[in-house]
Amino acid sequence: MSDKLKSNKKLEGETFMKEGDKLSKTNIFRWKADWDSAALAYEKAANAFRSAKIYDSAKYCFLRLSLCQTHMDVYYLAAKSMENASAMAKELKETQECANLLLESCKLYRTNGNSFQAADTMTKAAKLLEDIDLNQTIKLLTDACELFELDDKDHFSGDTFKQTISMLLKHKKYTEAVDLMILQNRVFVKLEQNHDLHKSCLSVITISLATDDIVASKKYYEQFLDYPSFIHSQEGTTAQELITAFDNHDVDGVKKIVSRHIFNFLDNQVAKIAKNLSISKDSLNPTINSTAPQQQYSNTTTTTTNNTNNNNPTSQQDDDEDVL
């Protein structure tokens, strides 16, 4: 854009912005703000500033436009304007502000009943916050997954589920990852995506075993038997054999199972966990651990008896006299 055209756009934006500010305020002659007319003025101003790449002024006008549209009860348009304001914040390198405005847009979408758009903007905000606030990022992505399911937009939820689960596993938040996988299983069932369902079930059991929670892995396996196709699948067979190997403390068996090609088709983070899966040292010799106190007690008893006999020579002498 030439300097002259940019200057003209700037002047145009300033003119409409002043008009919008005037119409959106009350005075002695205007007891009620003219939100409709103000919205038109702010929209023209925002577009003019955006064309001239004057992003701070464009952001202000989009925010004012969203406010006008909220007063007009057109929440969907208000949400879109808030998204545009967020885009201007992004151009200004205001990452936190950009995320905050996306979350405000999300609220407006939800007010209007647009769960899918709300989930989409929530996902965008989460991506921006990953390096700033990991816990908030995870919460936003998890909430987005739930919103996709709520709005019956299951076909669009796959990437968000995958991204969230991978992030949780990367940061070793295994409990949260498993919970989300269980939620995603419902989506796979609804979409009749049995192959993805089987992989998810095997992933859950693998993660449970990685945390040395064989009780949980057995519980999940029994739960997954409610899916008729799982027990007859390769993933189902592998899961059962893996649990059995852990239950029997079969170190070599576990190594052979996790080396199977099937684990390469799981999520990258799950595949890494499976590759390093092993039976912990504490669970290798449960019999020895459980019997050790008894053995110690037996030795102690023998020692005590011997000491008692040694410390009571009179008693031994009396016994000898009785014999005589």
C-alpha positions in Angstrom: 0.0 0.0 0.0 1.3 3.4 -1.0 1.9 6.1 1.7 -0.8 8.2 0.2 -3.4 5.4 0.3 -2.3 4.5 3.8 -2.7 8.1 4.9 -6.2 8.2 3.3 -7.2 5.0 5.1 -5.9 6.3 8.4 -7.9 9.5 8.0 -11.0 7.5 7.0 -10.5 5.3 10.1 -10.2 8.3 12.4 -13.3 9.9 11.0 -15.5 6.8 11.5 -13.9 6.1 14.9 -14.9 9.5 16.2 -18.4 9.0 14.9 -18.6 5.6 16.6 -17.4 7.1 19.9 -19.9 9.9 19.6 -22.9 7.6 18.8 -22.1 5.1 21.6 -22.2 7.7 24.3 -25.0 9.5 25.9 -25.2 13.3 26.4 -27.7 16.0 27.3 -29.3 15.6 23.9 -29.0 11.8 23.6 -30.3 9.8 26.5 -29.6 6.4 24.9 -26.7 5.2 22.9 -27.3 4.5 19.2 -25.7 1.1 19.2 -26.7 0.2 15.6 -25.3 3.3 14.0 -22.2 3.2 16.3 -21.6 -0.4 15.2 -21.6 0.6 11.5 -19.2 3.4 12.2 -16.8 1.2 14.2 -16.9 -1.5 11.6 -15.8 0.9 8.8 -13.2 2.4 11.1 -11.8 -1.0 12.0 -11.5 -2.1 8.4 -9.9 1.1 7.4 -7.3 0.9 10.2 -6.6 -2.8 9.4 -6.0 -1.9 5.7 -3.5 0.8 6.8 -1.9 -1.7 9.2 -2.6 0.5 12.2 -3.3 -2.4 14.4 -3.7 -0.8 17.7 -6.5 1.5 16.5 -8.0 -1.4 14.6 -8.1 -3.5 17.8 -9.8 -0.7 19.7 -12.5 -0.4 17.0 -13.1 -4.1 16.8 -13.5 -4.2 20.6 -16.0 -1.3 20.5 -17.8 -3.0 17.6 -18.1 -6.2 19.7 -19.5 -4.1 22.6 -22.1 -2.5 20.3 -23.2 -5.9 19.0 -23.4 -7.3 22.5 -25.8 -4.5 23.4 -27.8 -5.3 20.2 -28.0 -9.0 21.4 -26.2 -10.3 18.3 -23.7 -12.4 20.2 -22.4 -14.4 17.2 -21.3 -11.2 15.4 -20.0 -9.9 18.7 -17.9 -13.0 19.0 -16.5 -12.6 15.5 -15.6 -9.0 16.2 -13.8 -10.1 19.3 -11.9 -12.6 17.3 -10.9 -9.9 14.9 -9.7 -7.8 17.8 -7.6 -10.8 18.9 -6.1 -11.0 15.4 -5.0 -7.4 15.8 -3.4 -8.2 19.1 -1.5 -11.0 17.5 -0.2 -8.6 14.9 1.0 -6.4 17.8 2.8 -9.4 19.3 0.6 -9.2 22.4 0.4 -12.9 23.0 -1.4 -12.8 26.4 -3.8 -10.2 25.2 -4.5 -12.2 22.0 -5.3 -15.3 24.1 -7.5 -13.3 26.5 -9.6 -11.8 23.7 -10.0 -15.3 22.2 -11.4 -16.5 25.5 -13.8 -13.5 25.6 -14.9 -14.5 22.1 -15.4 -18.1 23.3 -17.8 -16.8 26.0 -19.8 -14.9 23.5 -20.1 -18.0 21.2 -21.3 -20.1 24.2 -23.8 -17.4 25.1 -25.1 -17.7 21.5 -25.2 -21.5 21.7 -22.3 -22.1 19.3 -20.3 -24.7 21.2 -18.3 -25.7 18.1 -17.0 -22.2 17.5 -16.4 -21.8 21.2 -14.3 -25.0 21.2 -12.3 -23.8 18.2 -11.4 -20.4 19.7 -10.6 -22.1 23.0 -8.1 -24.4 21.1 -6.5 -21.3 19.5 -6.1 -19.6 22.9 -4.6 -22.7 24.4 -1.9 -23.0 21.7 -0.9 -19.4 22.4 -0.6 -20.0 26.1 1.4 -23.3 26.0 4.7 -21.5 26.7 3.1 -19.1 29.2 0.8 -21.2 31.4 0.9 -25.0 30.8 -1.9 -25.8 33.3 -4.3 -23.3 31.8 -3.4 -24.6 28.3 -4.3 -28.2 29.3 -7.5 -27.1 31.0 -8.6 -25.1 27.9 -7.8 -28.0 25.5 -9.7 -30.5 27.8 -12.7 -28.1 28.0 -12.5 -27.8 24.2 -12.7 -31.5 23.7 -15.8 -31.7 26.0 -17.4 -28.8 24.0 -16.9 -30.6 20.7 -18.7 -33.6 22.1 -21.4 -31.4 23.6 -22.1 -29.9 20.2 -22.1 -33.3 18.4 -19.1 -32.2 16.3 -17.2 -35.3 17.0 -15.7 -35.4 13.5 -13.9 -32.2 14.2 -12.6 -33.1 17.7 -9.9 -35.6 16.6 -7.1 -33.2 16.3 -7.8 -31.4 19.5 -8.1 -34.7 21.4 -4.8 -35.9 19.9 -3.0 -32.7 20.6 -4.2 -32.5 24.2 -3.4 -36.2 25.0 0.1 -35.9 23.5 0.8 -32.7 25.5 -0.4 -34.4 28.7 1.8 -37.4 28.2 4.7 -35.2 27.2 4.5 -33.5 30.6 3.9 -36.9 32.4 0.3 -36.0 33.4 -0.7 -39.6 33.0 -3.9 -39.6 35.0 -5.4 -36.6 33.1 -4.3 -38.3 29.8 -6.1 -41.5 30.6 -9.2 -39.6 31.6 -9.3 -37.9 28.3 -8.7 -41.1 26.4 -11.7 -42.6 28.1 -13.7 -39.6 27.0 -12.4 -40.0 23.4 -13.5 -43.6 23.4 -17.1 -42.5 23.5 -16.4 -40.5 20.4 -14.9 -43.4 18.6 -17.9 -45.6 19.5 -20.3 -43.0 18.2 -18.3 -42.7 14.9 -17.9 -46.4 14.7 -14.1 -46.0 14.5 -13.3 -49.4 16.0 -9.6 -49.4 14.9 -9.0 -46.1 16.7 -11.0 -47.3 19.7 -8.8 -50.4 20.0 -5.6 -48.3 19.8 -6.9 -46.0 22.5 -7.7 -49.0 24.8 -4.3 -50.4 24.4 -2.8 -47.0 25.1 -4.7 -46.6 28.3 -3.5 -50.0 29.6 0.1 -49.3 28.5 0.1 -46.0 30.5 -1.5 -47.6 33.5 1.2 -50.3 33.6 3.9 -47.6 33.1 2.8 -46.2 36.4 3.0 -49.6 38.1 -0.8 -49.7 38.6 -1.7 -53.2 37.5 -4.9 -53.0 39.4 -6.1 -50.1 37.3 -4.9 -51.8 34.1 -7.0 -54.8 34.9 -10.0 -52.6 35.7 -9.7 -50.8 32.4 -9.3 -54.1 30.5 -12.5 -55.4 32.0 -14.2 -52.1 31.2 -13.0 -52.4 27.6 -14.5 -55.8 27.2 -17.8 -54.0 26.9 -16.6 -53.1 23.3 -17.4 -56.4 21.5 -14.7 -55.9 18.8 -11.9 -55.1 21.2 -11.4 -58.6 22.7 -11.0 -60.1 19.2 -8.6 -57.4 18.0 -4.9 -57.5 17.9 -4.8 -54.7 20.4 -7.1 -56.5 22.8 -4.9 -59.7 22.6 -1.8 -57.6 23.2 -3.3 -55.8 26.1 -4.3 -59.1 27.8 -0.9 -60.7 27.3 0.8 -57.6 28.6 -1.2 -57.6 31.8 -0.6 -61.3 32.3 3.2 -60.8 31.8 3.1 -58.0 34.5 1.0 -60.1 36.8 3.5 -63.0 36.5 6.5 -60.7 36.8 7.7 -62.0 33.4 10.4 -59.5 32.5 11.4 -61.2 29.3 7.7 -61.6 28.3 7.1 -57.8 28.7 10.2 -57.0 26.6 9.0 -59.3 23.8 5.5 -57.9 23.8 6.4 -54.2 23.8 8.8 -54.9 20.9 5.9 -55.8 18.7 5.2 -53.6 15.7 1.7 -52.8 16.9 3.0 -50.2 19.4 4.4 -48.2 16.5 0.9 -47.3 15.4 0.0 -45.7 18.7 0.5 -42.0 19.6 4.2 -41.1 19.5 4.2 -40.4 23.2 2.5 -43.7 24.0 5.0 -45.5 21.8 7.9 -44.0 23.7 6.3 -45.1 27.0 5.7 -48.6 25.7 9.3 -48.8 24.5 10.6 -48.1 28.0 7.9 -50.3 29.8 9.4 -52.6 32.4 8.5 -54.3 35.6 9.7 -52.3 38.6 12.2 -53.9 41.0 9.8 -53.6 43.9 7.3 -55.9 42.3 9.8 -58.5 41.0 10.1 -60.5 44.3 6.9 -60.0 46.2 7.2 -63.4 47.8 10.6 -62.6 49.3 9.3 -59.3 50.5 6.2 -60.8 52.1 8.0 -63.7 53.8 11.1 -61.8 55.0 9.5 -60.6 58.3 8.3 -64.2 59.0 11.9 -65.5 58.5 13.2 -62.9 60.7 10.7 -63.7 63.4 11.6 -67.4 63.2 15.3 -66.7 63.7 14.5 -64.3 66.5 12.5 -67.0 68.3 15.2 -69.6 68.0 17.8 -67.2 69.3 15.6 -66.2 72.2 15.0 -69.9 73.1 18.7 -70.6 73.0 19.5 -67.5 75.1 16.8 -68.6 77.6 18.3 -72.0 78.0 21.8 -70.6 78.3 20.8 -68.1 80.9 19.0 -70.7 83.1 21.6 -73.4 84.1 19.8 -74.1 87.3 16.7 -75.1 85.3 18.9 -77.5 83.3 20.4 -78.9 86.5 17.0 -79.5 88.0 16.0 -81.4 85.0 19.1 -83.6 85.3 18.4 -84.3 89.0 14.8 -85.3 88.2 16.2 -87.8 85.7 18.5 -89.3 88.4 
